[in-house]
């Protein structure tokens, strides 16, 4: 399982680094800004997870491969951004893939370090959303996890599959793939079909709906 966790962690790091670097390139940051954003987006969630489960120093700091993978992804985006930008919704796709891989890897690593099932599921979710939150904050955006589209819920669902599979003694690779697929599928479906969680109703919104209803009555 440790080998699987490391593999998922490194692949997720690369994908989330692509997401962070793409967002930075879109904001016209220089090469240093793009590389910093790629590292922060790729490793913030993992660092917080490792600190909470007692895996110190965090792997993103003690293992050179995490820094190397983050820099590689940042350089790929910086020099080939015009090609990457042609992909529709590139940032959202990379972000969804990173979310799926990180929520699975986070839950599995928490289980390796003896976390309770409920804690492992929450830590998996935290691993998945941490990088996106840090990226959005640095870019002065409202983090995606706080907006109405399904984000944290997708990560929690993917992590829960891993925890359930561990409780049932199912093969770890199979549960990891199933959890990542569920998370990625939910995230893409939410983007494609506009699925979202309920949001607070504002007085202005209620007034607009009342006006629309009156207009419909007069037609």
C-alpha positions as CSV (number, residue, x, y, z in Angstrom):
1,X,0.0,0.0,0.0
2,X,2.9,2.4,0.7
3,X,4.1,2.0,-2.9
4,X,0.6,2.7,-4.2
5,X,0.2,5.7,-1.9
6,X,3.5,7.1,-3.1
7,X,2.6,6.5,-6.8
8,X,-0.8,8.2,-6.4
9,X,0.7,11.1,-4.5
10,X,3.3,11.8,-7.1
11,X,0.9,11.5,-10.0
12,X,-1.6,13.7,-8.1
13,X,1.2,16.2,-7.4
14,X,2.0,16.5,-11.1
15,X,-1.6,16.9,-12.1
16,X,-2.4,19.5,-9.5
17,X,0.9,21.3,-10.3
18,X,-0.4,21.5,-13.9
19,X,-3.6,23.0,-12.6
20,X,-1.8,25.6,-10.5
21,X,0.7,26.5,-13.2
22,X,-2.1,26.8,-15.8
23,X,-4.0,29.2,-13.5
24,X,-0.9,31.2,-13.0
25,X,-0.1,31.4,-16.7
26,X,-3.6,32.5,-17.4
27,X,-3.1,35.4,-15.0
28,X,0.2,36.3,-16.8
29,X,2.5,35.5,-13.9
30,X,6.2,35.3,-14.6
31,X,8.1,32.0,-14.5
32,X,8.8,32.3,-10.8
33,X,5.2,32.9,-10.0
34,X,4.1,30.0,-12.2
35,X,6.5,27.6,-10.4
36,X,5.6,28.8,-6.9
37,X,1.9,28.4,-7.8
38,X,2.5,24.9,-9.2
39,X,4.3,23.8,-6.0
40,X,1.7,25.4,-3.7
41,X,-1.3,23.9,-5.5
42,X,0.3,20.5,-5.7
43,X,1.6,20.1,-2.1
44,X,-0.5,22.2,0.3
45,X,-3.1,19.6,0.9
46,X,-0.5,16.8,1.4
47,X,1.6,19.0,3.8
48,X,-1.5,19.6,6.0
49,X,-2.4,15.9,5.9
50,X,1.1,14.8,6.9
51,X,1.2,17.3,9.8
52,X,-2.2,16.1,11.1
53,X,-1.3,12.3,11.0
54,X,2.2,12.8,12.4
55,X,4.1,12.0,9.2
56,X,6.8,14.6,9.9
57,X,8.6,16.1,8.2
58,X,6.0,16.2,5.4
59,X,6.8,14.2,2.3
60,X,6.5,17.3,0.1
61,X,9.4,18.9,2.0
62,X,11.6,15.8,2.8
63,X,11.3,14.0,-0.5
64,X,13.0,15.8,-3.5
65,X,10.7,14.0,-5.9
66,X,7.7,16.2,-5.0
67,X,9.6,19.4,-5.7
68,X,11.0,18.0,-8.9
69,X,7.6,16.9,-10.1
70,X,6.0,20.3,-9.3
71,X,8.8,22.2,-11.1
72,X,8.5,19.9,-14.1
73,X,4.8,20.5,-14.4
74,X,5.3,24.2,-14.0
75,X,7.9,24.3,-16.7
76,X,5.7,22.3,-19.1
77,X,2.9,24.8,-18.7
78,X,5.1,27.8,-18.9
79,X,6.8,26.9,-22.1
80,X,3.8,25.1,-23.8
81,X,0.9,27.1,-22.4
82,X,-0.4,28.1,-25.9
83,X,-0.8,24.4,-26.6
84,X,-2.4,23.6,-23.3
85,X,-4.7,26.6,-23.5
86,X,-6.3,25.2,-26.6
87,X,-7.8,22.4,-24.4
88,X,-11.3,23.4,-23.3
89,X,-11.5,24.0,-19.5
90,X,-7.9,22.8,-19.0
91,X,-7.7,24.1,-15.5
92,X,-10.9,22.4,-14.5
93,X,-9.9,19.1,-16.0
94,X,-6.5,19.1,-14.3
95,X,-8.0,20.2,-11.1
96,X,-10.6,17.4,-11.2
97,X,-8.0,14.8,-11.9
98,X,-5.8,16.1,-9.1
99,X,-8.7,16.1,-6.7
100,X,-9.5,12.5,-7.5
101,X,-6.0,11.2,-7.1
102,X,-5.3,13.2,-3.9
103,X,-8.5,12.3,-2.1
104,X,-7.7,8.6,-2.7
105,X,-4.0,8.9,-1.7
106,X,-4.8,11.0,1.3
107,X,-7.3,8.5,2.7
108,X,-4.9,5.6,2.1
109,X,-2.0,7.3,3.8
110,X,-4.2,8.2,6.7
111,X,-5.1,4.5,7.0
112,X,-1.5,3.4,6.8
113,X,-0.7,5.7,9.8
114,X,-3.6,4.2,11.8
115,X,-6.3,6.9,11.5
116,X,-9.9,5.9,12.2
117,X,-12.1,5.4,9.2
118,X,-14.1,8.6,9.6
119,X,-10.8,10.6,10.1
120,X,-9.2,8.9,7.1
121,X,-12.2,9.9,4.9
122,X,-12.0,13.5,6.1
123,X,-8.2,13.6,5.7
124,X,-8.6,12.3,2.2
125,X,-11.0,15.1,1.4
126,X,-8.7,17.7,3.0
127,X,-5.8,16.4,0.9
128,X,-7.8,16.8,-2.2
129,X,-9.2,20.3,-1.6
130,X,-6.1,21.9,0.1
131,X,-4.1,22.6,-3.0
132,X,-7.1,24.1,-4.8
133,X,-7.9,26.4,-1.9
134,X,-4.2,27.6,-1.6
135,X,-4.1,28.2,-5.4
136,X,-7.3,30.2,-5.4
137,X,-6.3,32.3,-2.4
138,X,-3.0,33.2,-3.9
139,X,-4.8,34.3,-7.1
140,X,-7.3,36.3,-5.1
141,X,-10.2,34.1,-6.1
142,X,-13.0,32.6,-4.0
143,X,-11.9,29.0,-3.5
144,X,-13.8,26.5,-5.5
145,X,-14.7,24.5,-2.4
146,X,-16.7,27.5,-1.1
147,X,-18.7,28.0,-4.3
148,X,-21.9,26.2,-5.1
149,X,-20.5,23.5,-7.5
150,X,-19.7,20.0,-6.1
151,X,-16.1,19.9,-5.1
152,X,-15.4,18.8,-1.5
153,X,-18.4,16.4,-1.6
154,X,-16.8,14.7,-4.6
155,X,-13.5,14.3,-2.7
156,X,-15.3,13.0,0.3
157,X,-17.1,10.4,-1.8
158,X,-13.9,9.2,-3.4
159,X,-12.1,9.0,0.0
160,X,-15.1,7.1,1.5
161,X,-14.8,4.4,-1.2
162,X,-11.2,3.8,-0.1
163,X,-12.2,3.6,3.6
164,X,-15.1,1.3,2.9
165,X,-12.9,-0.9,0.7
166,X,-10.3,-1.1,3.5
167,X,-13.0,-2.1,6.0
168,X,-14.2,-4.8,3.7
169,X,-10.6,-6.1,3.0
170,X,-11.0,-5.4,-0.7
171,X,-7.9,-5.0,-3.0
172,X,-6.4,-1.6,-2.4
173,X,-5.7,-1.0,-6.1
174,X,-9.2,-1.7,-7.1
175,X,-10.7,0.5,-4.3
176,X,-8.3,3.3,-5.2
177,X,-9.3,3.2,-8.9
178,X,-13.0,3.1,-7.9
179,X,-12.7,6.0,-5.5
180,X,-10.7,8.1,-8.0
181,X,-13.2,7.4,-10.8
182,X,-16.2,8.3,-8.6
183,X,-14.6,11.6,-7.5
184,X,-13.5,12.5,-11.0
185,X,-16.9,11.5,-12.5
186,X,-18.8,13.6,-9.9
187,X,-16.6,16.6,-10.5
188,X,-17.0,16.5,-14.3
189,X,-20.7,15.8,-14.1
190,X,-21.1,18.8,-11.8
191,X,-19.3,21.0,-14.3
192,X,-21.1,19.6,-17.3
193,X,-24.7,19.6,-15.9
194,X,-24.4,22.4,-13.4
195,X,-24.9,20.4,-10.3
196,X,-24.5,22.4,-7.1
197,X,-25.2,22.5,-3.4
198,X,-27.9,24.9,-2.1
199,X,-26.8,28.5,-1.5
200,X,-28.3,31.2,0.7
201,X,-31.1,33.2,-0.8
202,X,-30.5,36.9,-1.0
203,X,-33.3,39.5,-0.8
204,X,-32.4,40.8,-4.3
205,X,-32.8,37.3,-5.7
206,X,-36.2,36.9,-4.1
207,X,-37.3,40.2,-5.6
208,X,-36.1,39.2,-9.1
209,X,-38.0,35.9,-8.8
210,X,-41.2,37.6,-7.8
211,X,-40.9,40.0,-10.7
212,X,-40.3,37.1,-13.1
213,X,-43.4,35.4,-11.7
214,X,-45.5,38.5,-12.2
215,X,-44.3,38.9,-15.7
216,X,-45.3,35.3,-16.4
217,X,-48.8,36.0,-15.1
218,X,-49.3,38.9,-17.4
219,X,-48.3,36.9,-20.5
